[in-house]
Every structure is written in structure tokens, then in C-alpha cells.
């Protein structure tokens, strides 16, 4: 069983860091399109994408944004966090097979209201900056250790 552990407000310190990584697959693009309704052919149509400056399908920008959300929910501060706001600037596309690593860094803590500001950066496997921004999160008040949810196997045909 995979356990998730949080950092409540009293355990957070400025400069604290956490990482979260995921490799983009064609299935991720299809599932993200199905969930979001974003069926832009630059993501789903190889022939069309070949005519764009990218030359091939690219991942949805908000797939990278979803990785930031996953990093907050599972790493820093972790379970019990409430994602309040996000600014995110996209710098480069993510292509199938790219591994994106999100790094979160605590930059400000307002302990009275449990508000934490996180610098967010996403880099690919070559160290290229994919996206950068700032998140505000309401940190949990209490320590928690919880079992991670188990995802079903999804088959796309």
C-alpha cells in the first residue's frame, strides 16, 4: 500500500522543496482530452500536428498544470491541502515520451490564515523549463498519513 503524508502548517518552512514527475503518454493525451473536452487537433491528430511548428502532437498545457496540482496534493503540503490559486506561464511544449518534473518551493507562509505560497516550476528530462508560476495553498492544520487512492486500469481502443 502506498502512503501519502502531509506537511501541516506548523511543519512548513520557507525554502522547503518537493518534486513530482510523470512521463506523458499518448493515452494521457487521449484521457485528458476526454475529461476536459479539449479536442484540439494539435493534441490528437498526428497528421495535423505535423503541419504545426511542433511537428508532432503535444500535450495539453493544463496537463502540466494538473501535475502541479498532483504535486501539491501528494507531496507539498500534501493531503488535506486546499488549492486556492495558480498562475502558470507555459514556456515550451510537452511531447509524448517527455518526463516532466514539477518542483514546488515554499516561498511564503502566513501561519495565522494557513496560507502558503509555492513557487512552481516544471522541467522536462533535458532540464528545459516547460512552465513556471506561483500557487497559493491553504495548508492542512494536522498531520495525516493516508493510503493513496488506487486508480483503475483504463483501456483505450
Long-range contacts (C-beta under 8 A, 24 or more apart in sequence): 1-147, 1-148, 2-147, 2-148, 3-145, 3-146, 3-147, 3-148, 4-74, 4-78, 4-79, 4-144, 4-145, 4-146, 4-147, 4-148, 5-78, 5-79, 5-143, 5-144, 5-145, 6-77, 6-78, 6-79, 6-80, 6-81, 6-140, 6-143, 6-144, 7-76, 7-77, 7-78, 7-139, 7-140, 8-77, 8-80, 8-139, 8-140, 8-141, 8-142, 8-143, 8-144, 9-77, 9-109, 9-111, 9-114, 9-116, 9-139, 9-140, 9-141, 10-111, 11-143, 12-77, 12-106, 12-109, 12-116, 12-139, 13-106, 13-109, 14-106, 14-107, 14-108, 14-109, 15-105, 15-106, 16-76, 16-105, 16-106, 17-76, 17-103, 17-104, 17-105, 17-106, 18-71, 18-75, 18-76, 18-103, 18-104, 19-71, 19-75, 19-101, 19-102, 19-103, 19-104, 20-67, 20-70, 20-71, 20-74, 20-75, 20-101, 20-102, 20-104, 21-99, 21-100, 21-101, 21-102, 22-67, 22-70, 22-99, 22-100, 23-97, 23-98, 23-99, 23-100, 24-59, 24-63, 24-94, 24-95, 24-96, 24-97, 24-98, 24-99, 24-100, 25-96, 25-97, 26-57, 26-96, 27-154, 27-156, 28-59, 28-63, 29-57, 29-59, 29-60, 29-63, 29-96, 30-156, 31-154, 31-156, 32-59, 32-60, 32-62, 32-63, 32-66, 33-60, 36-60, 36-62, 38-62, 54-93, 54-95, 56-95, 56-96, 57-95, 57-96, 58-93, 58-94, 58-95, 59-93, 59-94, 59-95, 59-96, 59-98, 61-88, 61-90, 61-131, 63-94, 64-88, 64-90, 64-94, 64-100, 64-102, 64-122, 64-130, 64-131, 65-131, 67-100, 67-102, 67-122, 68-102, 68-104, 68-120, 68-122, 68-131, 68-133, 68-135, 70-102, 71-102, 71-104, 71-120, 72-104, 72-118, 72-135, 72-137, 74-148, 75-104, 76-104, 76-106, 76-118, 77-116, 77-137, 77-139, 77-140, 78-140, 78-144, 79-140, 79-144, 79-146, 80-139, 80-140, 80-141, 80-142, 80-144, 81-137, 81-138, 81-139, 81-140, 82-137, 82-138, 83-135, 83-137, 84-115, 84-135, 84-136, 84-137, 84-138, 85-135, 85-136, 86-120, 86-133, 86-134, 86-135, 86-136, 87-133, 87-134, 87-135, 88-120, 88-131, 88-132, 88-133, 89-131, 89-132, 89-133, 90-130, 90-131, 91-128, 91-129, 91-130, 91-131, 91-132, 92-124, 92-128, 92-129, 92-130, 93-130, 94-124, 94-130, 98-124, 98-125, 99-124, 99-125, 100-124, 100-130, 101-125, 104-135, 107-134, 109-139, 113-138, 114-138, 114-139, 114-140, 114-141, 115-139
